Amino acid sequence: MVIRTQPLTADAFAPYGDVLDCAGTPDKMINEGLCGRFHDRAALDFEDGRAGVSLFQAQPRDLPYELTLLERHPQGSQAFIPMSFDPFLVIVAQDLSNKPGEIAAFLTAQGQAINFHKGTWHGVLTPLTTPGLFAVVDRIGDGANLEEFRLEHPVMIERG
């Protein structure tokens, strides 16, 4: 199976999570009018824990990309915020009776980040260039908050 990437837009990504960017007009001007605040762009959602910010350094991958593993976090949302302006690959899947269903792939634009809704099946953090640095906001707490699913047959992700 081959999946082609599509541009990351708020409408296309809505079933899976939130697109975080500075599109449109700021909600509020602050700091004596020198800073635009794009307010509350992610629906963070955590059970029995707290929000934490971690830093990840992921090895870059190439397209086409062979997808073999999907994961989800049943107890909390997870935001990937790149610490550079480099696009990255975002892979998601609909839930089909507690297994990944139809897979979609998105390429971010410069300055975009994402927040996966709690329980959303997704690929691993997949930068396409170095340095692969991301701030990740997710649930910190006791209990298992990671489910992995190995695909029976790899799926190729190609640039759309």
Order of alpha helices (4+ residues) and beta strands (2+ residues): beta-beta-alpha-beta-beta-beta-beta-beta-beta-beta-beta-beta-beta-beta-beta-beta
